[in-house]
Amino acid sequence: MFDALSNRLQDVFQSIKGETRLTEATVENVLREIRLALLEADVNFKVVKAFVDRVRDRAMDQAVLKSLTPSQQVIKIVRDELLALFGDAKGGLKETSARPRVILMLGLQGSGKTTTTGKLAKWLVKQGRHPIVVSTDVRRPAAIQQLAIVAQQAGVRVHDPVGNMDPVARTKSALAEAKAVGNDVVIVDTAGRLHIDDELMKELVAIREIAGPTDLLYVADAMTGQDAIKSAGEFNAQVGITGVVLTKIDGDARGGAALSVVSVVGVPIAFVGSGEKLEDLEPFHADRFVSRMLGMGDVLSLIEKAEEVIDQGAAEKLEAKIRKGGFTLEDFRDQLRMLKRMGPLEKIMGMLPGMGGMKELAGQKPDEKQLGRIEAIINSMTPAERKSADILDGSRRKRIAKGSGTTVEDVNRVLKQFVEMQRMLKMVGQMTGEPIAAAPKKKKRKSPFSLMR
């Protein structure tokens, strides 16, 4: 996420790590590099100027200039001011007692509005809600059918009154069905245009009046940069929006839209879309976002992803086996499968503190196929071999390599990695009395640092 900006900022901080004291000249050099990095990332120039001025005022404080850890002080100041750009609002949806809750999805054509509607419905289902979706985009060919397909994939009800092609009437009937059936959320996928026009705005205002929405979410394509911010501002002025959803954030090499939207438009970022799957939508957390950008990782998000894919009972059984030194190749394979379910390796590495800058070490991204090769090697073993790696002699290794389409060297490498992991896990299991394999429970979350011991 925003690799170019992240790398530039980390390079700036690296340049002052050797300094024992900060001087005004050093601060100005740092600020110049930060200013260039933000402008190249397509951050609004007014936002950049105000940001740099605030950092300068704090960095020039005598306590900072005389600090024994000047680089840490500057990083903290930059982090605090980046957080200030996003305001105090929390991501996700605000609490409301309205039933059904009505969410209007707004935005220009091509921003990913319909897909985001499905993603949001999927997210709400995970929160224990029962959404229904309706499309009021009656002009774009196949728009209604597209939403129906996305809704089916998300496993939610779709409202599509046959023959009713009036946007306001479709909204009204969707509300009636939600109340009759018991759906507690209605998501309205409104029409978009290639540009803003009076006809579109009148239609959206009419829908807003009949629906009385709790949330008006503007869906913006992060890759369009400042154009997305400008359009969001116009929507806010004419229709009113309560939050922004930034889509395609994983493909944005610059990221200025995210850093500018709150300051320029005056509304918070509610969600970010970071992939094509329906699961790739998450509430926006400014502190986690900034931590990733500065190379500090995002352990909390990593834990949440682990919670989604780890079975608590299976994790406790694995923990008991590890304590007894019974970690097998089958367990190793199961852990690899779990890791793949957590998402792309590149994204997972970006959440690990200190690993952000290593994602493209030597110009290469993490090799997703390597996990598949390791799994193929383990699958080519017999059940007895997977339970006891000690019996894997030379002839068995040749058979496994042939069966998995790899080489004996690959098999040896996997076995070496497994033995090392087995040794480390046994050591940790003997040294600590705390769970080392179990996923943290949601009601009582452990400190991320306790999980990294």
The 8 nearest C-alpha neighbors of each residue, nearest first, counted from 0:
[[1, 249, 2, 248, 251, 252, 250, 292],
 [2, 0, 252, 254, 3, 4, 253, 5],
 [1, 3, 5, 0, 4, 6, 252, 292],
 [2, 4, 6, 5, 1, 252, 7, 253],
 [5, 3, 7, 6, 2, 1, 36, 40],
 [4, 6, 292, 2, 8, 3, 7, 293],
 [5, 7, 9, 3, 4, 8, 2, 10],
 [8, 6, 10, 4, 5, 9, 36, 3],
 [9, 7, 11, 5, 10, 6, 4, 12],
 [8, 10, 6, 12, 11, 7, 13, 5],
 [11, 9, 13, 7, 8, 12, 6, 14],
 [12, 10, 8, 14, 9, 13, 7, 29],
 [11, 13, 9, 14, 10, 15, 70, 8],
 [14, 12, 10, 16, 11, 15, 9, 70],
 [13, 15, 11, 12, 16, 10, 17, 18],
 [16, 14, 18, 17, 13, 12, 70, 11],
 [17, 15, 13, 70, 18, 14, 12, 69],
 [16, 18, 15, 19, 14, 13, 70, 20],
 [17, 19, 15, 20, 16, 21, 69, 70],
 [20, 18, 67, 17, 69, 21, 68, 66],
 [21, 19, 18, 65, 69, 64, 22, 66],
 [20, 22, 64, 69, 25, 18, 23, 26],
 [23, 21, 25, 24, 26, 64, 20, 59],
 [22, 24, 26, 25, 27, 21, 59, 64],
 [23, 25, 27, 22, 26, 28, 21, 29],
 [26, 24, 22, 28, 23, 27, 21, 29],
 [25, 27, 23, 29, 24, 28, 30, 22],
 [26, 28, 30, 24, 29, 25, 31, 23],
 [29, 27, 25, 31, 26, 30, 24, 32],
 [28, 30, 26, 32, 27, 31, 33, 25],
 [29, 31, 33, 27, 32, 28, 34, 26],
 [32, 30, 34, 28, 29, 33, 27, 35],
 [31, 33, 35, 29, 34, 30, 36, 28],
 [32, 34, 30, 36, 35, 31, 37, 29],
 [35, 33, 31, 37, 32, 36, 30, 38],
 [36, 34, 32, 38, 33, 37, 39, 31],
 [37, 35, 33, 39, 34, 38, 32, 4],
 [38, 36, 40, 34, 39, 35, 42, 33],
 [37, 39, 41, 35, 40, 42, 36, 34],
 [38, 40, 36, 41, 37, 35, 253, 42],
 [41, 39, 253, 37, 255, 38, 42, 254],
 [42, 40, 255, 38, 39, 43, 253, 224],
 [41, 43, 255, 38, 37, 40, 259, 44],
 [42, 44, 46, 45, 259, 41, 47, 225],
 [45, 43, 47, 46, 42, 48, 38, 41],
 [46, 44, 48, 47, 43, 49, 50, 42],
 [45, 47, 43, 49, 44, 48, 50, 259],
 [48, 46, 44, 50, 45, 49, 51, 43],
 [47, 49, 45, 51, 50, 46, 52, 44],
 [48, 50, 52, 46, 47, 51, 45, 53],
 [51, 49, 47, 53, 48, 52, 46, 54],
 [52, 50, 54, 48, 53, 49, 55, 47],
 [53, 51, 55, 49, 50, 54, 48, 56],
 [52, 54, 56, 50, 55, 51, 49, 57],
 [53, 55, 51, 57, 52, 56, 58, 50],
 [56, 54, 58, 52, 53, 57, 59, 51],
 [57, 55, 53, 54, 59, 58, 52, 60],
 [56, 58, 54, 55, 60, 59, 53, 76],
 [59, 57, 55, 60, 56, 54, 63, 73],
 [60, 58, 57, 56, 55, 61, 64, 63],
 [59, 61, 58, 63, 57, 62, 64, 56],
 [62, 60, 64, 63, 65, 59, 58, 66],
 [63, 61, 65, 60, 64, 66, 59, 58],
 [64, 62, 66, 61, 65, 60, 58, 72],
 [63, 65, 21, 61, 62, 66, 20, 60],
 [66, 64, 62, 63, 20, 61, 67, 21],
 [65, 67, 63, 68, 69, 64, 62, 20],
 [66, 68, 69, 19, 65, 20, 63, 64],
 [69, 67, 66, 71, 70, 72, 19, 20],
 [70, 68, 72, 71, 66, 67, 21, 73],
 [69, 71, 73, 16, 72, 68, 15, 74],
 [72, 70, 74, 73, 69, 68, 75, 16],
 [71, 73, 69, 75, 70, 74, 76, 68],
 [72, 74, 76, 70, 75, 71, 77, 69],
 [75, 73, 71, 77, 76, 72, 78, 70],
 [76, 74, 78, 72, 73, 77, 79, 71],
 [75, 77, 73, 79, 78, 74, 80, 72],
 [78, 76, 74, 80, 79, 75, 81, 73],
 [77, 79, 75, 81, 76, 80, 74, 82],
 [80, 78, 76, 82, 77, 81, 75, 83],
 [79, 81, 83, 77, 82, 78, 76, 84],
 [82, 80, 78, 84, 83, 79, 77, 289],
 [81, 83, 79, 80, 84, 85, 285, 78],
 [82, 84, 80, 86, 85, 81, 79, 87],
 [85, 83, 81, 82, 86, 262, 80, 258],
 [86, 84, 83, 82, 261, 285, 87, 267],
 [85, 87, 83, 84, 88, 82, 261, 267],
 [86, 88, 89, 85, 83, 82, 267, 285],
 [89, 87, 86, 267, 90, 85, 268, 269],
 [90, 88, 87, 284, 91, 283, 269, 285],
 [91, 89, 283, 269, 282, 284, 270, 268],
 [90, 92, 282, 269, 270, 283, 89, 93],
 [93, 91, 94, 90, 269, 214, 282, 89],
 [92, 94, 95, 91, 89, 90, 214, 213],
 [93, 95, 92, 96, 97, 91, 213, 100],
 [96, 94, 97, 93, 213, 100, 98, 92],
 [95, 97, 98, 94, 100, 99, 213, 93],
 [96, 98, 100, 95, 99, 213, 101, 183],
 [99, 97, 100, 183, 96, 184, 101, 178],
 [98, 100, 183, 184, 97, 101, 185, 182],
 [99, 101, 184, 98, 97, 183, 185, 213],
 [102, 100, 212, 185, 213, 184, 186, 99],
 [101, 103, 214, 186, 212, 215, 187, 213],
 [104, 102, 215, 187, 186, 216, 105, 214],
 [103, 105, 188, 216, 189, 187, 217, 215],
 [106, 104, 217, 216, 218, 189, 103, 215],
 [107, 105, 218, 217, 191, 219, 108, 112],
 [106, 108, 191, 192, 193, 110, 109, 194],
 [107, 109, 191, 192, 193, 110, 106, 112],
 [110, 108, 111, 107, 112, 193, 220, 191],
 [109, 111, 220, 219, 112, 108, 107, 218],
 [112, 110, 114, 109, 113, 115, 246, 220],
 [111, 113, 115, 114, 110, 218, 116, 106],
 [114, 112, 116, 115, 111, 146, 188, 117],
 [115, 113, 117, 116, 111, 112, 118, 149],
 [116, 114, 118, 112, 117, 113, 119, 111],
 [115, 117, 113, 119, 114, 118, 112, 120],
 [118, 116, 120, 114, 115, 119, 149, 150],
 [119, 117, 277, 115, 121, 120, 116, 280],
 [118, 120, 122, 116, 121, 117, 115, 123],
 [121, 119, 117, 123, 122, 118, 130, 116],
 [122, 120, 118, 124, 153, 119, 123, 117],
 [121, 123, 119, 125, 120, 124, 118, 126],
 [124, 122, 126, 120, 125, 128, 121, 119],
 [123, 125, 128, 127, 121, 126, 122, 129],
 [126, 124, 122, 123, 127, 121, 128, 120],
 [127, 125, 123, 124, 128, 122, 121, 129],
 [126, 128, 124, 125, 123, 129, 122, 130],
 [127, 129, 124, 123, 126, 130, 183, 184],
 [130, 128, 182, 183, 124, 184, 127, 131],
 [131, 129, 184, 182, 185, 183, 120, 128],
 [130, 132, 156, 185, 157, 184, 155, 186],
 [133, 131, 186, 157, 185, 187, 158, 156],
 [132, 134, 158, 187, 157, 188, 186, 159],
 [133, 135, 188, 136, 143, 187, 189, 146],
 [136, 134, 166, 189, 137, 190, 188, 169],
 [135, 137, 190, 134, 189, 138, 139, 142],
 [136, 138, 135, 164, 139, 166, 143, 142],
 [139, 137, 136, 140, 190, 142, 141, 135],
 [138, 140, 142, 137, 136, 141, 190, 143],
 [141, 139, 142, 138, 137, 143, 144, 136],
 [140, 142, 144, 143, 145, 139, 137, 146],
 [143, 141, 145, 144, 140, 139, 136, 146],
 [142, 144, 146, 145, 141, 134, 147, 136],
 [145, 143, 147, 141, 146, 142, 148, 149],
 [146, 144, 142, 148, 147, 143, 141, 149],
 [145, 147, 149, 143, 148, 144, 150, 113],
 [148, 146, 144, 150, 145, 149, 151, 157],
 [149, 147, 151, 145, 146, 150, 144, 152],
 [148, 150, 146, 152, 151, 147, 117, 153],
 [151, 149, 153, 147, 155, 152, 148, 117],
 [152, 150, 154, 148, 153, 149, 147, 155],
 [151, 153, 149, 150, 154, 148, 155, 117],
 [154, 152, 150, 121, 151, 155, 117, 149],
 [153, 155, 151, 152, 150, 156, 121, 149],
 [156, 154, 150, 153, 151, 131, 130, 157],
 [155, 157, 131, 132, 158, 150, 130, 154],
 [158, 156, 132, 131, 133, 147, 150, 159],
 [157, 159, 133, 173, 132, 160, 156, 131],
 [158, 160, 161, 157, 133, 134, 169, 143],
 [161, 159, 163, 162, 158, 169, 172, 164],
 [162, 160, 163, 159, 164, 158, 169, 165],
 [161, 163, 164, 160, 159, 165, 169, 137],
 [162, 164, 161, 160, 165, 169, 168, 159],
 [165, 163, 137, 162, 166, 169, 168, 135],
 [164, 166, 168, 167, 163, 169, 137, 135],
 [167, 165, 135, 169, 168, 164, 170, 137],
 [168, 166, 170, 206, 169, 165, 171, 205],
 [167, 169, 171, 165, 170, 166, 172, 163],
 [170, 168, 166, 172, 167, 171, 165, 173],
 [171, 169, 173, 167, 168, 172, 166, 174],
 [170, 172, 168, 174, 173, 169, 167, 175],
 [171, 173, 175, 169, 174, 170, 168, 176],
 [174, 172, 170, 176, 175, 171, 158, 169],
 [175, 173, 177, 171, 172, 176, 178, 170],
 [174, 176, 172, 178, 173, 177, 179, 171],
 [177, 175, 179, 173, 178, 174, 180, 172],
 [176, 178, 182, 174, 180, 175, 179, 181],
 [179, 177, 181, 175, 176, 180, 174, 182],
 [180, 178, 176, 177, 181, 175, 182, 174],
 [181, 179, 177, 178, 176, 182, 175, 183],
 [180, 182, 178, 177, 179, 183, 129, 176],
 [183, 181, 177, 129, 130, 184, 180, 131],
 [182, 184, 99, 98, 129, 100, 130, 181],
 [185, 183, 130, 100, 99, 182, 101, 131],
 [184, 186, 101, 131, 130, 132, 100, 102],
 [187, 185, 132, 102, 101, 103, 131, 188],
 [186, 188, 103, 133, 189, 132, 134, 104],
 [189, 187, 134, 104, 133, 135, 113, 186],
 [190, 188, 135, 136, 187, 104, 105, 134],
 [191, 189, 136, 135, 188, 192, 137, 105],
 [192, 190, 107, 108, 106, 189, 193, 105],
 [193, 191, 108, 107, 194, 195, 190, 199],
 [192, 194, 108, 107, 191, 195, 109, 196],
 [193, 195, 192, 196, 107, 108, 191, 230],
 [196, 194, 192, 199, 197, 193, 107, 200],
 [195, 197, 199, 198, 194, 200, 192, 201],
 [198, 196, 200, 199, 201, 195, 202, 237],
 [199, 197, 201, 200, 196, 202, 195, 203],
 [200, 198, 202, 197, 201, 196, 203, 195],
 [199, 201, 203, 197, 202, 198, 204, 196],
 [202, 200, 204, 198, 203, 199, 197, 205],
 [201, 203, 205, 199, 200, 204, 198, 206],
 [204, 202, 206, 200, 205, 201, 207, 199],
 [203, 205, 207, 201, 206, 202, 238, 200],
 [204, 206, 208, 202, 203, 207, 201, 209],
 [207, 205, 203, 209, 167, 208, 204, 210],
 [206, 208, 204, 210, 205, 209, 211, 203],
 [207, 209, 205, 206, 210, 211, 204, 212],
 [208, 210, 206, 207, 211, 205, 171, 167],
 [211, 209, 207, 212, 208, 206, 170, 101],
 [210, 212, 207, 208, 209, 213, 101, 206],
 [213, 211, 101, 214, 210, 102, 207, 103],
 [212, 214, 101, 102, 100, 211, 215, 97],
 [213, 215, 102, 212, 241, 216, 103, 101],
 [216, 214, 240, 103, 241, 102, 104, 217],
 [217, 215, 242, 104, 243, 105, 240, 241],
 [216, 218, 105, 243, 106, 244, 104, 219],
 [219, 217, 244, 106, 112, 243, 105, 245],
 [220, 218, 245, 227, 110, 221, 244, 246],
 [219, 221, 110, 246, 222, 223, 245, 247],
 [222, 220, 223, 245, 248, 224, 246, 256],
 [221, 223, 251, 224, 220, 247, 250, 248],
 [224, 222, 221, 227, 226, 220, 225, 256],
 [225, 223, 256, 222, 226, 221, 227, 255],
 [224, 226, 228, 227, 256, 229, 223, 41],
 [227, 225, 229, 228, 224, 223, 230, 231],
 [226, 228, 230, 225, 229, 219, 224, 223],
 [229, 227, 225, 231, 226, 230, 260, 232],
 [228, 230, 226, 232, 231, 227, 225, 233],
 [231, 229, 233, 227, 232, 228, 226, 234],
 [232, 230, 228, 234, 229, 233, 235, 227],
 [231, 233, 264, 235, 229, 230, 234, 228],
 [234, 232, 236, 230, 235, 231, 237, 229],
 [235, 233, 231, 237, 236, 232, 238, 230],
 [234, 236, 239, 240, 232, 233, 238, 237],
 [235, 237, 233, 234, 239, 238, 232, 240],
 [238, 236, 234, 235, 239, 233, 200, 204],
 [239, 237, 234, 235, 204, 236, 240, 200],
 [238, 240, 235, 236, 237, 234, 241, 215],
 [239, 241, 215, 235, 242, 216, 217, 238],
 [242, 240, 215, 214, 216, 266, 239, 243],
 [241, 243, 216, 267, 269, 266, 268, 240],
 [242, 244, 268, 217, 216, 269, 218, 245],
 [243, 245, 218, 270, 271, 269, 217, 219],
 [246, 244, 271, 219, 221, 220, 272, 218],
 [245, 247, 272, 220, 248, 221, 271, 219],
 [248, 246, 249, 250, 273, 272, 221, 220],
 [247, 249, 273, 251, 246, 250, 221, 272],
 [248, 250, 273, 0, 247, 251, 274, 1],
 [251, 249, 248, 247, 252, 222, 0, 273],
 [252, 250, 222, 248, 253, 254, 249, 1],
 [251, 253, 1, 250, 3, 254, 2, 0],
 [254, 252, 40, 251, 1, 255, 41, 4],
 [255, 253, 256, 1, 251, 257, 40, 252],
 [254, 256, 42, 41, 40, 258, 257, 253],
 [255, 257, 224, 259, 254, 258, 260, 225],
 [256, 258, 255, 259, 260, 254, 221, 245],
 [257, 259, 255, 256, 260, 42, 84, 254],
 [260, 258, 256, 257, 262, 42, 261, 43],
 [259, 261, 263, 264, 262, 257, 228, 256],
 [262, 260, 265, 266, 267, 264, 263, 85],
 [261, 263, 265, 259, 260, 264, 84, 46],
 [262, 264, 260, 261, 265, 259, 228, 232],
 [265, 263, 232, 260, 261, 266, 262, 231],
 [264, 266, 261, 262, 263, 267, 260, 232],
 [265, 267, 261, 242, 264, 241, 268, 243],
 [268, 266, 242, 261, 269, 88, 243, 85],
 [267, 269, 243, 242, 270, 244, 283, 90],
 [270, 268, 90, 91, 242, 243, 283, 244],
 [271, 269, 282, 244, 283, 281, 91, 268],
 [272, 270, 245, 244, 281, 280, 246, 283],
 [273, 271, 246, 280, 279, 247, 274, 248],
 [272, 274, 249, 248, 279, 247, 271, 280],
 [275, 273, 279, 276, 272, 249, 247, 280],
 [274, 276, 279, 277, 273, 272, 247, 278],
 [277, 275, 278, 279, 274, 118, 280, 273],
 [276, 278, 118, 279, 275, 117, 121, 153],
 [279, 277, 276, 280, 118, 121, 122, 281],
 [280, 278, 274, 276, 273, 277, 272, 275],
 [281, 279, 272, 278, 271, 118, 273, 270],
 [280, 282, 270, 271, 283, 279, 272, 91],
 [283, 281, 270, 91, 90, 269, 284, 271],
 [282, 284, 90, 270, 269, 271, 285, 281],
 [285, 283, 287, 286, 90, 288, 282, 89],
 [284, 286, 288, 287, 289, 82, 283, 85],
 [285, 287, 289, 288, 284, 290, 82, 78],
 [288, 286, 290, 284, 289, 285, 297, 291],
 [287, 289, 285, 291, 286, 290, 284, 292],
 [288, 290, 292, 286, 291, 287, 285, 293],
 [291, 289, 295, 287, 293, 292, 288, 296],
 [292, 290, 296, 294, 288, 289, 293, 295],
 [291, 293, 5, 289, 290, 294, 288, 1],
 [292, 294, 290, 291, 295, 5, 289, 9],
 [295, 293, 291, 355, 292, 296, 353, 290],
 [296, 294, 352, 290, 291, 293, 353, 297],
 [297, 295, 352, 350, 351, 291, 294, 290],
 [298, 296, 350, 287, 299, 300, 291, 351],
 [297, 299, 301, 300, 350, 302, 296, 447],
 [300, 298, 302, 301, 297, 303, 447, 287],
 [301, 299, 303, 302, 298, 297, 304, 350],
 [300, 302, 298, 304, 299, 303, 350, 305],
 [301, 303, 305, 299, 300, 304, 298, 306],
 [304, 302, 300, 306, 305, 301, 299, 307],
 [305, 303, 301, 307, 306, 302, 341, 300],
 [304, 306, 302, 303, 307, 308, 309, 301],
 [307, 305, 303, 304, 309, 308, 438, 302],
 [306, 308, 304, 305, 309, 303, 341, 310],
 [309, 307, 305, 306, 337, 310, 340, 341],
 [310, 308, 306, 305, 307, 311, 438, 314],
 [309, 311, 313, 312, 314, 308, 438, 306],
 [310, 312, 314, 313, 309, 315, 437, 438],
 [313, 311, 315, 314, 310, 316, 437, 317],
 [312, 314, 316, 310, 315, 311, 317, 309],
 [313, 315, 437, 317, 311, 312, 316, 436],
 [314, 316, 318, 312, 317, 313, 437, 311],
 [317, 315, 313, 319, 318, 314, 320, 312],
 [316, 318, 314, 320, 315, 319, 313, 321],
 [317, 319, 315, 436, 321, 316, 320, 314],
 [318, 320, 316, 322, 317, 321, 315, 323],
 [321, 319, 325, 317, 323, 318, 322, 326],
 [320, 322, 324, 318, 326, 323, 319, 325],
 [321, 323, 428, 319, 320, 324, 425, 318],
 [324, 322, 320, 321, 325, 319, 425, 428],
 [323, 325, 321, 425, 322, 326, 320, 421],
 [324, 326, 320, 321, 323, 327, 322, 319],
 [325, 327, 321, 324, 320, 330, 421, 328],
 [328, 326, 330, 329, 386, 325, 331, 385],
 [327, 329, 331, 385, 330, 332, 386, 377],
 [328, 330, 332, 327, 331, 385, 333, 386],
 [331, 329, 333, 327, 328, 332, 326, 334],
 [330, 332, 328, 334, 329, 333, 327, 335],
 [331, 333, 329, 335, 330, 334, 374, 328],
 [334, 332, 330, 336, 335, 331, 329, 337],
 [333, 335, 337, 331, 336, 332, 338, 330],
 [336, 334, 338, 332, 337, 333, 339, 331],
 [337, 335, 333, 339, 338, 334, 332, 340],
 [336, 338, 334, 340, 335, 339, 333, 308],
 [337, 339, 335, 341, 336, 340, 334, 342],
 [340, 338, 336, 341, 337, 342, 335, 343],
 [341, 339, 337, 342, 338, 336, 308, 343],
 [340, 342, 338, 339, 304, 305, 337, 308],
 [341, 343, 340, 339, 344, 347, 346, 338],
 [344, 342, 346, 345, 347, 339, 341, 367],
 [345, 343, 347, 346, 348, 365, 342, 367],
 [344, 346, 348, 343, 347, 365, 358, 349],
 [347, 345, 349, 343, 344, 348, 350, 342],
 [346, 348, 344, 350, 349, 345, 343, 342],
 [349, 347, 345, 351, 350, 346, 354, 344],
 [348, 350, 355, 346, 347, 351, 296, 354],
 [351, 349, 296, 297, 348, 347, 298, 301],
 [350, 352, 296, 348, 354, 349, 297, 353],
 [353, 351, 296, 295, 354, 350, 294, 297],
 [352, 354, 355, 294, 295, 351, 296, 356],
 [355, 353, 357, 351, 356, 352, 348, 349],
 [356, 354, 349, 294, 357, 353, 358, 348],
 [355, 357, 354, 358, 294, 6, 353, 359],
 [358, 356, 360, 354, 359, 355, 353, 348],
 [359, 357, 356, 360, 355, 364, 345, 365],
 [360, 358, 364, 363, 362, 357, 361, 356],
 [359, 361, 357, 362, 363, 358, 364, 356],
 [362, 360, 363, 359, 364, 357, 358, 365],
 [361, 363, 359, 360, 364, 358, 357, 365],
 [364, 362, 359, 361, 360, 365, 358, 366],
 [363, 365, 359, 358, 366, 362, 345, 360],
 [366, 364, 345, 367, 344, 358, 363, 359],
 [365, 367, 368, 369, 364, 370, 344, 363],
 [366, 368, 369, 370, 365, 344, 371, 343],
 [369, 367, 371, 370, 366, 372, 373, 365],
 [368, 370, 372, 371, 367, 366, 373, 374],
 [371, 369, 373, 368, 372, 367, 374, 335],
 [370, 372, 368, 374, 369, 373, 375, 367],
 [373, 371, 375, 369, 374, 370, 376, 368],
 [374, 372, 376, 370, 375, 371, 369, 377],
 [373, 375, 371, 377, 372, 376, 332, 378],
 [376, 374, 372, 378, 403, 373, 377, 371],
 [375, 377, 373, 403, 379, 374, 378, 372],
 [376, 378, 374, 379, 380, 375, 373, 328],
 [379, 377, 375, 380, 376, 374, 381, 403],
 [380, 378, 376, 377, 399, 402, 403, 375],
 [379, 381, 378, 377, 384, 399, 385, 382],
 [380, 382, 384, 383, 385, 379, 378, 377],
 [383, 381, 385, 384, 386, 380, 329, 387],
 [382, 384, 386, 381, 385, 387, 380, 388],
 [385, 383, 387, 381, 386, 382, 388, 380],
 [384, 386, 328, 382, 383, 387, 329, 388],
 [387, 385, 383, 384, 327, 382, 328, 388],
 [386, 388, 384, 389, 385, 383, 390, 327],
 [387, 389, 390, 384, 391, 385, 386, 328],
 [388, 390, 387, 391, 392, 384, 386, 385],
 [391, 389, 388, 392, 387, 384, 395, 383],
 [392, 390, 389, 395, 388, 396, 384, 393],
 [391, 393, 395, 394, 390, 396, 389, 397],
 [392, 394, 396, 395, 397, 391, 407, 398],
 [395, 393, 397, 396, 392, 398, 391, 399],
 [394, 396, 398, 397, 392, 393, 391, 399],
 [395, 397, 399, 393, 398, 394, 400, 407],
 [398, 396, 394, 400, 395, 399, 407, 401],
 [399, 397, 395, 401, 396, 400, 402, 394],
 [398, 400, 396, 402, 379, 401, 397, 403],
 [401, 399, 405, 406, 397, 403, 407, 398],
 [402, 400, 398, 404, 399, 403, 397, 405],
 [401, 403, 399, 400, 404, 379, 398, 376],
 [404, 402, 376, 400, 375, 405, 401, 379],
 [403, 405, 401, 402, 400, 406, 375, 376],
 [404, 406, 400, 403, 409, 401, 407, 410],
 [407, 405, 400, 409, 408, 410, 404, 401],
 [406, 408, 410, 409, 400, 397, 411, 396],
 [407, 409, 411, 406, 410, 412, 405, 400],
 [410, 408, 412, 406, 407, 411, 405, 413],
 [409, 411, 407, 413, 412, 408, 414, 400],
 [412, 410, 408, 414, 409, 413, 415, 407],
 [411, 413, 409, 415, 410, 414, 408, 416],
 [414, 412, 416, 410, 415, 411, 417, 409],
 [415, 413, 417, 411, 416, 412, 418, 410],
 [414, 416, 412, 418, 417, 413, 411, 419],
 [417, 415, 413, 419, 414, 418, 420, 412],
 [416, 418, 414, 420, 415, 419, 421, 413],
 [419, 417, 421, 415, 420, 416, 422, 414],
 [418, 420, 422, 416, 421, 417, 415, 423],
 [421, 419, 417, 423, 422, 418, 424, 416],
 [420, 422, 418, 424, 419, 423, 417, 425],
 [421, 423, 419, 425, 420, 424, 418, 426],
 [424, 422, 426, 420, 425, 421, 427, 419],
 [425, 423, 427, 421, 426, 422, 428, 420],
 [424, 426, 428, 422, 324, 423, 427, 321],
 [425, 427, 423, 429, 424, 428, 430, 422],
 [428, 426, 430, 424, 429, 425, 431, 423],
 [427, 429, 322, 425, 426, 430, 431, 424],
 [430, 428, 426, 427, 431, 425, 322, 432],
 [429, 431, 427, 428, 426, 432, 425, 433],
 [432, 430, 433, 428, 429, 427, 434, 435],
 [431, 433, 434, 430, 428, 429, 435, 427],
 [432, 434, 431, 435, 428, 449, 430, 450],
 [435, 433, 437, 436, 318, 432, 431, 315],
 [434, 436, 437, 433, 318, 450, 428, 427],
 [437, 435, 318, 314, 434, 438, 317, 315],
 [438, 436, 314, 315, 434, 435, 311, 439],
 [437, 439, 306, 311, 440, 309, 436, 305],
 [440, 438, 444, 445, 437, 441, 306, 443],
 [441, 439, 443, 442, 444, 438, 306, 445],
 [440, 442, 443, 444, 439, 306, 303, 438],
 [443, 441, 440, 444, 439, 445, 306, 438],
 [442, 444, 441, 440, 445, 439, 446, 438],
 [445, 443, 441, 440, 439, 442, 446, 447],
 [446, 444, 447, 439, 443, 449, 450, 440],
 [445, 447, 448, 449, 444, 450, 299, 439],
 [448, 446, 450, 449, 445, 298, 451, 299],
 [447, 449, 451, 446, 450, 452, 445, 298],
 [450, 448, 446, 451, 447, 452, 445, 433],
 [451, 449, 447, 448, 452, 446, 435, 445],
 [452, 450, 448, 449, 447, 435, 446, 298],
 [451, 449, 450, 448, 427, 435, 431, 447]]
